[in-house]
């Protein structure tokens, strides 16, 4: 771990694996080689993480929901809580980053600051927090609400929450801990500062009851395509998990986000585009695999899920017709903006019927899916990276661990041979993998001035 | 893991190690062999847990605070968050239980249910939750309050909170997960039940987004000496962490707790008495070690801490005088009832001056301290256990890991030779170690009737 700011040197490609239990495709658990219990089996997550670490990935990523938000009669859900699960994974790995999702709508800032700082300590500097605001009704109803708080309010709370978590993380100066046995001096309390925050949503005195963590603080990640979401990312995030179906959309998103960050006087934000891979030895093999996986998904399931993404009644969707023409985000600005727009754009761009749309999304809710050979996928990744559409990818293999194995055995060596992806870690922390500067505390900034 | 209720067979002694960072005595970090950074070093906790597991202990136990509640200028504090830390420790152990503390005053029931159920999954059935209500002002001020909620209100909330967490843990029947690849049926949703809780403090719809965990649910532990605390334990706890200075007090406490539990139609509650050990080859060696440790604690620190326990101004304490005569728990019922009473009783019983009292407590806040040879300590443990003053002990060695090493090398073999303590685990879950029955869900009870 270096105390100096990093970020110099050539631009580097970043790869995360998003461990969506059995894989991205809702039917992945039905494959012959799959264990249906994988979603609650810590060994499954450890196996995937170790495979990604052997391939020198930047991080594992865990999504989260605080309710059952998908159709569990048919498919696995996000179940195990990310910070606890990541601490287990961290114990079985040494270099790869550990990014976990937690909601600002249904937690307290002090608790989140502590859990992720603890994860940073136990992983020796590999923790990241993916900030989400949680837009679904079932989650709201698990936390004393009968409706989802409106979009603007969720983002206002998230902004205050995230700023406060950063202040708590920075409440101990780097050298506050002394540990002088002879003098009997444990901590220099003049270097531990209350945050004394009095805000619209939170009153928190601080300081954190935990020395500053190995990375200074965990890496801040965010995923939000709405204007409020982009603004939150621009103000706080060091990396974003984005969803764009096309190169042009992603490049425009990345330019917009970096312009917003610059307006706040902040450095660039790493754009990690969501990407599902379905890999075959030939393109025809890959298409066959995609179709086999999609055919294992009941159409009833896919129609319900698509209707949920679009915020409409399922009766309005007909498999062999195009999408309805009058689609709009629900009033109040709820629903997932990113997935709504990505899905509608994908259908319109190709003139897809509902059936073709679902097939092209591999049963997913809006992330981009590439179906092809390792060479084709490596070309695509290189094109997006070099062309400025992304700084890296949050990979969601079709099925786990096999889809990741195909990627690390087939695609990674090509990217390495082309000099696009690292062949060895050159740091030990997630912050170093991502080329992010170590944050300074208010106290240490004074000393540098 | 057995589905059948356990609890039959001879009464068994239970031993936990409470990993109070560098050890129970506030100066433990100053010993020559101590690493002052141990309190934030995951490897330290893993080392202690592995030592306890090799000695066949029931569990490791982690206390918690959500603020800096001790004098960090002089000593380590509870810093790393227990559920995240325990997940790391679980990955490095296979049998020993993992009990972590979390507050009902500053968390949401859904989040706590999920984190401890996740810990139960990742540890293969070794999780326990120690329920606390958090009585200190610094914690209150980290969660939007300018005063500690009053005692009765904290316990009323804790009761609703704990009942709700149990309901969430039981919201999936044991056989709700199907995972039938051929039929495409993942979960039998008729066996997953909302909790639909509408209470005074919480409205939670449920169900949990996580199948029932390996133990049915994590073991419920509680620590509370007040009447409200005992009642909470009687209604919900399967084991308690108690603090009594004398055999008679502990036996009376155990009888009272079990009578209260019986009145609620519940089985007996395991009483695990707090016990600090200071071990020497001879009694004189042990006393010398105790005095050496106490002499490394500044009197200023000890006086402030004792004044805090008693809820009085430090100016009212004089080292070579007895305690003031007019001590009483603060109005509103706050302060730590258990430690207040244990400390006052200890001083009065022996006619101690303040200096003698602090020495007899080894600088602690009210837990019992034994200073002696392994034989003397084994005798004491056997006496308490066989005489019905305790079902086991939550050990807080003077210094870690060395004080635990002295215990497992010196005391454990004597207890094993006498047939008082196990020589091998006979189960794999914490629930099995403690001889506790597996809880049934409402659904599975219907089927058994």
Interface residues (C-beta under 8 A of the other chain):
Chain A: X27 X29 X30 X31 X34 X36 X37 X40 X42 X65 X66 X67 X68 X69 X72 X73 X74 X75 X76 X77 X78 X79 X80 X81 X83 X84 X85 X87 X88 X90 X91 X92 X106 X107 X108 X110 X111 X114 X115 X118 X119 X121 X122 X138 X141 X142 X143 X144 X145 X146 X177 X179 X180 X181 X184 X185 X186 X187 X188 X189 X192 X202 X203 X204 X205 X206 X207 X209 X210 X211 X296 X298
Chain B: X27 X29 X30 X31 X34 X36 X37 X40 X42 X65 X66 X67 X68 X69 X72 X73 X74 X75 X76 X77 X78 X79 X80 X81 X83 X84 X85 X87 X88 X90 X91 X92 X106 X107 X108 X110 X111 X114 X115 X118 X119 X121 X122 X138 X141 X142 X143 X144 X145 X146 X177 X179 X180 X181 X184 X185 X186 X187 X188 X189 X192 X202 X203 X204 X205 X206 X207 X209 X210 X211 X296 X298
